[in-house]
């Protein structure tokens, strides 16, 4: 297990994901790892960082998108197992 957390931030469109990404990456302790277009316009952005920084950044991103109803959900997994991280090409 590692000390950093894994975060997933979902939006309803590619453009809203770019908009949210602009807000989220301003948090210094957050690193974008990947994006995945799931289908029907849904986009999942994958991040790593410390737990507090991810929570703060994701809340800012969700608030930024709240007026447009483009935010779906976010999940943060504290100290994920290295095998989970390997699914995203991250070395633990």
mmCIF file of the C-alpha atoms, coordinates in Angstrom:
data_MODEL
# 
_entry.id   MODEL 
# 
loop_
_atom_site.group_PDB 
_atom_site.id 
_atom_site.type_symbol 
_atom_site.label_atom_id 
_atom_site.label_alt_id 
_atom_site.label_comp_id 
_atom_site.label_asym_id 
_atom_site.label_entity_id 
_atom_site.label_seq_id 
_atom_site.pdbx_PDB_ins_code 
_atom_site.Cartn_x 
_atom_site.Cartn_y 
_atom_site.Cartn_z 
_atom_site.occupancy 
_atom_site.B_iso_or_equiv 
_atom_site.pdbx_formal_charge 
_atom_site.auth_seq_id 
_atom_site.auth_comp_id 
_atom_site.auth_asym_id 
_atom_site.auth_atom_id 
_atom_site.pdbx_PDB_model_num 
ATOM 1  C CA . UNK A 1 1  ? 0.000   0.000  0.000   1.00 0.00 ? 1  UNK A CA 1 
ATOM 2  C CA . UNK A 1 2  ? 1.104   3.562  -0.571  1.00 0.00 ? 2  UNK A CA 1 
ATOM 3  C CA . UNK A 1 3  ? 0.498   6.873  1.158   1.00 0.00 ? 3  UNK A CA 1 
ATOM 4  C CA . UNK A 1 4  ? -1.056  8.719  -1.761  1.00 0.00 ? 4  UNK A CA 1 
ATOM 5  C CA . UNK A 1 5  ? -4.726  8.463  -2.642  1.00 0.00 ? 5  UNK A CA 1 
ATOM 6  C CA . UNK A 1 6  ? -6.463  7.657  -5.915  1.00 0.00 ? 6  UNK A CA 1 
ATOM 7  C CA . UNK A 1 7  ? -9.297  9.931  -7.024  1.00 0.00 ? 7  UNK A CA 1 
ATOM 8  C CA . UNK A 1 8  ? -11.937 9.593  -9.738  1.00 0.00 ? 8  UNK A CA 1 
ATOM 9  C CA . UNK A 1 9  ? -13.983 12.636 -10.814 1.00 0.00 ? 9  UNK A CA 1 
ATOM 10 C CA . UNK A 1 10 ? -16.898 12.078 -13.232 1.00 0.00 ? 10 UNK A CA 1 
ATOM 11 C CA . UNK A 1 11 ? -18.622 14.620 -15.475 1.00 0.00 ? 11 UNK A CA 1 
ATOM 12 C CA . UNK A 1 12 ? -21.403 14.496 -18.057 1.00 0.00 ? 12 UNK A CA 1 
ATOM 13 C CA . UNK A 1 13 ? -19.387 15.745 -21.046 1.00 0.00 ? 13 UNK A CA 1 
ATOM 14 C CA . UNK A 1 14 ? -15.900 16.184 -22.443 1.00 0.00 ? 14 UNK A CA 1 
ATOM 15 C CA . UNK A 1 15 ? -16.151 19.975 -22.294 1.00 0.00 ? 15 UNK A CA 1 
ATOM 16 C CA . UNK A 1 16 ? -17.238 19.941 -18.641 1.00 0.00 ? 16 UNK A CA 1 
ATOM 17 C CA . UNK A 1 17 ? -14.374 17.579 -17.795 1.00 0.00 ? 17 UNK A CA 1 
ATOM 18 C CA . UNK A 1 18 ? -11.899 20.047 -19.305 1.00 0.00 ? 18 UNK A CA 1 
ATOM 19 C CA . UNK A 1 19 ? -13.571 22.860 -17.379 1.00 0.00 ? 19 UNK A CA 1 
ATOM 20 C CA . UNK A 1 20 ? -13.356 20.915 -14.101 1.00 0.00 ? 20 UNK A CA 1 
ATOM 21 C CA . UNK A 1 21 ? -9.801  19.796 -14.844 1.00 0.00 ? 21 UNK A CA 1 
ATOM 22 C CA . UNK A 1 22 ? -8.747  23.428 -15.118 1.00 0.00 ? 22 UNK A CA 1 
ATOM 23 C CA . UNK A 1 23 ? -10.002 24.061 -11.572 1.00 0.00 ? 23 UNK A CA 1 
ATOM 24 C CA . UNK A 1 24 ? -8.800  20.777 -10.048 1.00 0.00 ? 24 UNK A CA 1 
ATOM 25 C CA . UNK A 1 25 ? -5.186  20.835 -11.250 1.00 0.00 ? 25 UNK A CA 1 
ATOM 26 C CA . UNK A 1 26 ? -4.602  24.219 -9.644  1.00 0.00 ? 26 UNK A CA 1 
ATOM 27 C CA . UNK A 1 27 ? -4.202  22.249 -6.405  1.00 0.00 ? 27 UNK A CA 1 
ATOM 28 C CA . UNK A 1 28 ? -0.432  21.663 -6.178  1.00 0.00 ? 28 UNK A CA 1 
ATOM 29 C CA . UNK A 1 29 ? -0.626  18.225 -4.561  1.00 0.00 ? 29 UNK A CA 1 
ATOM 30 C CA . UNK A 1 30 ? -2.949  16.738 -7.197  1.00 0.00 ? 30 UNK A CA 1 
ATOM 31 C CA . UNK A 1 31 ? -1.694  14.958 -10.331 1.00 0.00 ? 31 UNK A CA 1 
ATOM 32 C CA . UNK A 1 32 ? -3.887  14.036 -13.277 1.00 0.00 ? 32 UNK A CA 1 
ATOM 33 C CA . UNK A 1 33 ? -3.133  10.499 -14.442 1.00 0.00 ? 33 UNK A CA 1 
ATOM 34 C CA . UNK A 1 34 ? -5.665  9.741  -17.155 1.00 0.00 ? 34 UNK A CA 1 
ATOM 35 C CA . UNK A 1 35 ? -9.092  10.420 -18.573 1.00 0.00 ? 35 UNK A CA 1 
ATOM 36 C CA . UNK A 1 36 ? -11.573 7.813  -19.701 1.00 0.00 ? 36 UNK A CA 1 
ATOM 37 C CA . UNK A 1 37 ? -14.595 8.493  -21.911 1.00 0.00 ? 37 UNK A CA 1 
ATOM 38 C CA . UNK A 1 38 ? -17.078 5.968  -20.576 1.00 0.00 ? 38 UNK A CA 1 
ATOM 39 C CA . UNK A 1 39 ? -19.998 6.455  -22.963 1.00 0.00 ? 39 UNK A CA 1 
ATOM 40 C CA . UNK A 1 40 ? -22.979 8.756  -23.456 1.00 0.00 ? 40 UNK A CA 1 
ATOM 41 C CA . UNK A 1 41 ? -20.563 11.637 -22.908 1.00 0.00 ? 41 UNK A CA 1 
ATOM 42 C CA . UNK A 1 42 ? -19.588 10.578 -19.395 1.00 0.00 ? 42 UNK A CA 1 
ATOM 43 C CA . UNK A 1 43 ? -15.923 11.247 -18.642 1.00 0.00 ? 43 UNK A CA 1 
ATOM 44 C CA . UNK A 1 44 ? -13.900 9.954  -15.682 1.00 0.00 ? 44 UNK A CA 1 
ATOM 45 C CA . UNK A 1 45 ? -10.780 11.887 -14.727 1.00 0.00 ? 45 UNK A CA 1 
ATOM 46 C CA . UNK A 1 46 ? -8.212  9.907  -12.709 1.00 0.00 ? 46 UNK A CA 1 
ATOM 47 C CA . UNK A 1 47 ? -5.925  11.635 -10.178 1.00 0.00 ? 47 UNK A CA 1 
ATOM 48 C CA . UNK A 1 48 ? -3.414  10.859 -7.471  1.00 0.00 ? 48 UNK A CA 1 
ATOM 49 C CA . UNK A 1 49 ? -2.461  13.027 -4.529  1.00 0.00 ? 49 UNK A CA 1 
ATOM 50 C CA . UNK A 1 50 ? -2.750  13.279 -0.796  1.00 0.00 ? 50 UNK A CA 1 
ATOM 51 C CA . UNK A 1 51 ? -6.216  12.738 0.647   1.00 0.00 ? 51 UNK A CA 1 
ATOM 52 C CA . UNK A 1 52 ? -6.774  16.305 1.837   1.00 0.00 ? 52 UNK A CA 1 
ATOM 53 C CA . UNK A 1 53 ? -5.647  17.861 -1.439  1.00 0.00 ? 53 UNK A CA 1 
ATOM 54 C CA . UNK A 1 54 ? -7.903  15.578 -3.498  1.00 0.00 ? 54 UNK A CA 1 
ATOM 55 C CA . UNK A 1 55 ? -10.934 16.350 -1.311  1.00 0.00 ? 55 UNK A CA 1 
ATOM 56 C CA . UNK A 1 56 ? -10.303 20.092 -1.529  1.00 0.00 ? 56 UNK A CA 1 
ATOM 57 C CA . UNK A 1 57 ? -9.676  20.046 -5.281  1.00 0.00 ? 57 UNK A CA 1 
ATOM 58 C CA . UNK A 1 58 ? -12.670 17.797 -6.057  1.00 0.00 ? 58 UNK A CA 1 
ATOM 59 C CA . UNK A 1 59 ? -15.013 19.954 -3.964  1.00 0.00 ? 59 UNK A CA 1 
ATOM 60 C CA . UNK A 1 60 ? -13.841 23.014 -5.900  1.00 0.00 ? 60 UNK A CA 1 
ATOM 61 C CA . UNK A 1 61 ? -14.361 21.192 -9.204  1.00 0.00 ? 61 UNK A CA 1 
ATOM 62 C CA . UNK A 1 62 ? -17.849 20.030 -8.192  1.00 0.00 ? 62 UNK A CA 1 
ATOM 63 C CA . UNK A 1 63 ? -18.828 23.531 -7.046  1.00 0.00 ? 63 UNK A CA 1 
ATOM 64 C CA . UNK A 1 64 ? -17.520 24.984 -10.298 1.00 0.00 ? 64 UNK A CA 1 
ATOM 65 C CA . UNK A 1 65 ? -19.772 22.668 -12.335 1.00 0.00 ? 65 UNK A CA 1 
ATOM 66 C CA . UNK A 1 66 ? -22.808 22.766 -10.023 1.00 0.00 ? 66 UNK A CA 1 
ATOM 67 C CA . UNK A 1 67 ? -24.660 25.522 -11.907 1.00 0.00 ? 67 UNK A CA 1 
ATOM 68 C CA . UNK A 1 68 ? -24.549 23.578 -15.172 1.00 0.00 ? 68 UNK A CA 1 
ATOM 69 C CA . UNK A 1 69 ? -25.504 20.157 -13.716 1.00 0.00 ? 69 UNK A CA 1 
ATOM 70 C CA . UNK A 1 70 ? -22.481 18.658 -15.493 1.00 0.00 ? 70 UNK A CA 1 
ATOM 71 C CA . UNK A 1 71 ? -20.923 17.155 -12.343 1.00 0.00 ? 71 UNK A CA 1 
ATOM 72 C CA . UNK A 1 72 ? -21.779 13.488 -11.675 1.00 0.00 ? 72 UNK A CA 1 
ATOM 73 C CA . UNK A 1 73 ? -19.793 12.141 -8.722  1.00 0.00 ? 73 UNK A CA 1 
ATOM 74 C CA . UNK A 1 74 ? -16.320 11.803 -7.272  1.00 0.00 ? 74 UNK A CA 1 
ATOM 75 C CA . UNK A 1 75 ? -14.677 8.998  -5.326  1.00 0.00 ? 75 UNK A CA 1 
ATOM 76 C CA . UNK A 1 76 ? -11.428 9.019  -3.379  1.00 0.00 ? 76 UNK A CA 1 
ATOM 77 C CA . UNK A 1 77 ? -9.670  5.826  -2.345  1.00 0.00 ? 77 UNK A CA 1 
ATOM 78 C CA . UNK A 1 78 ? -7.150  6.498  0.446   1.00 0.00 ? 78 UNK A CA 1 
ATOM 79 C CA . UNK A 1 79 ? -3.969  4.407  0.336   1.00 0.00 ? 79 UNK A CA 1 
ATOM 80 C CA . UNK A 1 80 ? -5.020  2.121  -2.529  1.00 0.00 ? 80 UNK A CA 1 
ATOM 81 C CA . UNK A 1 81 ? -3.270  -1.205 -2.951  1.00 0.00 ? 81 UNK A CA 1 
ATOM 82 C CA . UNK A 1 82 ? -0.501  -1.251 -5.559  1.00 0.00 ? 82 UNK A CA 1 
ATOM 83 C CA . UNK A 1 83 ? -2.422  -3.815 -7.633  1.00 0.00 ? 83 UNK A CA 1 
ATOM 84 C CA . UNK A 1 84 ? -5.305  -1.358 -7.995  1.00 0.00 ? 84 UNK A CA 1 
ATOM 85 C CA . UNK A 1 85 ? -2.919  1.388  -9.068  1.00 0.00 ? 85 UNK A CA 1 
ATOM 86 C CA . UNK A 1 86 ? -1.374  -0.898 -11.672 1.00 0.00 ? 86 UNK A CA 1 
ATOM 87 C CA . UNK A 1 87 ? -4.734  -0.917 -13.501 1.00 0.00 ? 87 UNK A CA 1 
ATOM 88 C CA . UNK A 1 88 ? -4.071  2.755  -14.248 1.00 0.00 ? 88 UNK A CA 1 
ATOM 89 C CA . UNK A 1 89 ? -0.395  2.290  -15.068 1.00 0.00 ? 89 UNK A CA 1 
ATOM 90 C CA . UNK A 1 90 ? 0.746   3.732  -11.728 1.00 0.00 ? 90 UNK A CA 1 
ATOM 91 C CA . UNK A 1 91 ? 3.612   2.093  -9.872  1.00 0.00 ? 91 UNK A CA 1 
ATOM 92 C CA . UNK A 1 92 ? 3.023   1.686  -6.141  1.00 0.00 ? 92 UNK A CA 1 
# 
